[in-house]
């Protein structure tokens, strides 16, 4: 940890020197960050994009900014995800949890310093303090160290990164920055065996939105900004000195002399009363004369744009002021209250569902269609066999019901059923026992409605162990059934 702090401190000192020397008055910023992050692991189950939170502090000028950032994330390897670009993985379906704290130093370069919205590119480095753990007990997973010993699957690892995005001013002192970045884990700071390093995920992907407060210096936040919209025809920004006047004693040009004007600084184009104050017949906050939707219902107050028209943030055809689900997914079919419909109850909304008539109880993929990803891989089922037993226990029968429902629909899929044992007993006896286990699983599946001609069963005995046999837990994992699917 002392080494990490030392490296980051030296890099920050260099960054402050570079950023500060580029312009006499540097701009400082402090921001809060929200985003989505993902560890791109090698094999299933995959990690999906999950929430990440953090804070940044930076120093720079109009073109270059150095940011120190802290980003925290906890992710899960969801067995239902069919790829790396799933979102918000389910903890209950995860086999492993990944917890990380990113301590980074990033350098952002503005490709232009003049626009309100500025494209950015950047590079960075830092340390990722991470661990793999059990998603339920939060105990750290063990793996193989570089000396062949058992070690915690955790590290404080050096990374390098690349980024791209855009920054937008939302006021004189506040800005929003949208960035996409990838951190590459270099392996420096780890002590794992080569086989572990080759198999583990080395790419951290993220997309973040940062709200920053800027202070000091004379950066882009201190530039003059427009103070009003001049007319309903133009909607372009002008300086206050260019504002048209009807008379020398009518500064805001609303037709009411300054001495009688109770509302100086009225927006140009607004209709005012005799005292110079804007009229707002529909009470939506946008004065008459510059209100393009002058008959907005009273309930829409607070939910209109700068033109006075109702906002529909999720583009579902139901304006926000009467939308009970304002953050609904874009493209979904909604009811009168603006809430998404899901006619077949599969969790994928109508309009986004490519298979809108899925049968009840069938697991589906992100498109709303039956998930056939399981057909590509060997499925391992750890049956709760007692020593010498070949009966399928009730818990396993319950767990296999979703698979049976899919197999009934996918009637052209055939199943190879292989039985295995641990190494207790003679190999001859175990071969016979494994055949009984495979046969018993085949018979039970047939009783559940899977045609016998679709299945073959074979006993493999005490072969292809998936765990060590020197513990009860390892032997239980070796007493298993494996399914291979094919057409």
VENVEN-V515756 format. One record per backbone hydrogen bond with DSSP energy under -1.0 kcal/mol. NH is the residue of the N-H (numbers start at 1). CO is the residue of the C=O. E is the energy in kcal/mol with one decimal. If there is no record, write none. Layout:
BEGIN
NH & CO & E
NH & CO & E
END
This chain:
BEGIN
5 & 1 & -2.3
6 & 2 & -2.2
7 & 3 & -2.5
8 & 4 & -2.4
9 & 5 & -2.4
10 & 6 & -2.3
11 & 7 & -2.3
12 & 8 & -2.5
13 & 9 & -2.1
14 & 10 & -2.0
15 & 11 & -2.2
16 & 12 & -2.7
17 & 13 & -1.8
18 & 14 & -2.5
19 & 15 & -3.0
20 & 16 & -2.5
21 & 17 & -1.7
27 & 60 & -3.6
28 & 215 & -2.8
29 & 58 & -2.1
30 & 213 & -2.1
31 & 56 & -2.5
32 & 211 & -2.1
33 & 54 & -2.6
34 & 209 & -2.1
35 & 52 & -1.9
36 & 207 & -2.5
37 & 50 & -2.5
38 & 205 & -2.6
40 & 203 & -2.9
41 & 39 & -1.4
48 & 76 & -1.1
49 & 86 & -3.4
50 & 37 & -2.4
52 & 35 & -2.0
53 & 72 & -2.0
54 & 33 & -1.6
55 & 70 & -1.8
56 & 31 & -2.3
57 & 68 & -2.3
58 & 29 & -2.5
59 & 66 & -2.0
60 & 27 & -2.0
61 & 64 & -2.5
65 & 108 & -2.2
66 & 59 & -2.9
67 & 106 & -3.1
68 & 57 & -3.3
69 & 104 & -2.4
70 & 55 & -2.5
71 & 102 & -1.9
72 & 53 & -3.3
73 & 100 & -2.3
75 & 98 & -2.9
77 & 96 & -2.4
78 & 46 & -1.4
78 & 76 & -1.2
79 & 93 & -2.1
81 & 78 & -1.4
88 & 49 & -3.5
93 & 90 & -1.1
94 & 91 & -1.4
95 & 77 & -1.3
97 & 133 & -3.1
98 & 75 & -2.6
99 & 131 & -2.3
100 & 73 & -2.7
101 & 129 & -1.9
102 & 71 & -3.4
103 & 127 & -2.8
104 & 69 & -2.2
105 & 125 & -3.2
106 & 67 & -2.8
107 & 123 & -3.3
108 & 65 & -2.9
109 & 121 & -3.1
110 & 63 & -3.4
111 & 119 & -2.5
118 & 167 & -3.3
120 & 165 & -2.9
121 & 109 & -1.6
122 & 163 & -1.9
123 & 107 & -1.7
124 & 161 & -1.7
125 & 105 & -1.9
126 & 159 & -1.5
127 & 103 & -2.4
128 & 157 & -3.0
129 & 101 & -2.7
130 & 155 & -2.6
131 & 99 & -1.9
132 & 153 & -2.4
133 & 97 & -2.6
134 & 139 & -2.5
138 & 134 & -1.9
141 & 132 & -2.5
143 & 151 & -2.8
145 & 149 & -4.1
146 & 191 & -1.7
148 & 145 & -2.0
151 & 143 & -2.5
153 & 141 & -3.1
154 & 152 & -1.9
155 & 130 & -2.1
157 & 128 & -2.5
158 & 188 & -2.6
159 & 126 & -2.6
160 & 184 & -1.7
161 & 124 & -2.2
162 & 182 & -1.7
163 & 122 & -2.3
164 & 180 & -2.0
165 & 120 & -2.2
166 & 178 & -2.3
167 & 118 & -2.8
168 & 176 & -2.9
169 & 116 & -1.7
170 & 174 & -2.2
171 & 174 & -1.4
175 & 212 & -1.9
176 & 168 & -2.7
177 & 210 & -2.3
178 & 166 & -2.7
179 & 208 & -2.3
180 & 164 & -2.8
181 & 206 & -2.4
182 & 162 & -2.1
183 & 204 & -2.8
184 & 160 & -3.4
185 & 202 & -2.7
186 & 158 & -2.3
190 & 187 & -1.9
193 & 144 & -2.2
197 & 193 & -2.3
198 & 194 & -2.4
199 & 195 & -1.2
200 & 196 & -2.1
204 & 183 & -2.6
205 & 38 & -2.9
206 & 181 & -2.0
207 & 36 & -2.4
208 & 179 & -2.7
209 & 34 & -3.3
210 & 177 & -2.6
211 & 32 & -2.2
212 & 175 & -2.5
213 & 30 & -3.1
214 & 173 & -3.1
215 & 28 & -2.4
222 & 219 & -2.0
223 & 220 & -1.1
242 & 239 & -1.6
243 & 240 & -1.4
250 & 247 & -1.8
253 & 250 & -1.2
258 & 249 & -4.0
260 & 257 & -1.8
262 & 275 & -3.1
270 & 267 & -1.8
271 & 288 & -3.2
273 & 277 & -2.3
276 & 273 & -2.0
279 & 271 & -2.8
283 & 280 & -1.3
288 & 279 & -3.5
290 & 287 & -1.5
292 & 307 & -2.7
296 & 293 & -1.0
300 & 297 & -2.0
301 & 298 & -1.7
303 & 300 & -2.9
305 & 309 & -2.3
308 & 305 & -2.0
311 & 303 & -2.6
315 & 312 & -1.5
320 & 311 & -3.4
322 & 319 & -1.8
323 & 320 & -1.4
324 & 337 & -3.2
328 & 325 & -1.4
332 & 329 & -1.6
333 & 350 & -3.1
335 & 339 & -2.1
338 & 335 & -1.9
341 & 333 & -2.7
345 & 342 & -1.1
350 & 341 & -3.2
352 & 349 & -2.0
354 & 367 & -3.0
362 & 359 & -1.5
365 & 369 & -3.1
368 & 365 & -1.7
371 & 363 & -1.4
375 & 372 & -1.7
376 & 373 & -1.5
379 & 483 & -2.5
381 & 481 & -3.2
383 & 381 & -1.3
385 & 383 & -2.4
389 & 386 & -2.6
397 & 393 & -1.9
398 & 394 & -2.1
399 & 395 & -2.1
400 & 396 & -1.8
401 & 398 & -1.2
404 & 400 & -2.2
405 & 401 & -2.2
406 & 402 & -1.7
407 & 403 & -2.5
408 & 404 & -1.9
409 & 405 & -1.0
410 & 406 & -2.8
411 & 409 & -1.8
413 & 410 & -1.7
414 & 486 & -4.0
415 & 454 & -2.8
416 & 484 & -2.8
417 & 456 & -3.2
418 & 482 & -2.5
419 & 458 & -2.2
420 & 480 & -2.2
421 & 461 & -1.9
430 & 426 & -2.3
431 & 427 & -2.0
432 & 428 & -1.8
433 & 429 & -2.5
434 & 430 & -2.7
435 & 431 & -1.7
436 & 432 & -1.9
437 & 433 & -2.2
438 & 434 & -2.3
439 & 435 & -2.7
440 & 436 & -2.7
441 & 437 & -2.1
442 & 438 & -2.2
443 & 439 & -2.7
444 & 440 & -2.3
445 & 441 & -2.4
446 & 442 & -2.1
447 & 443 & -1.9
448 & 444 & -1.0
449 & 446 & -1.5
450 & 445 & -2.1
454 & 451 & -1.4
455 & 452 & -2.0
456 & 415 & -2.0
458 & 417 & -2.4
460 & 419 & -3.0
463 & 461 & -1.4
475 & 471 & -2.2
476 & 472 & -2.1
477 & 473 & -1.6
478 & 474 & -1.6
479 & 475 & -1.4
480 & 478 & -1.4
481 & 381 & -2.4
482 & 418 & -2.4
483 & 379 & -2.8
484 & 416 & -1.9
486 & 414 & -2.0
END
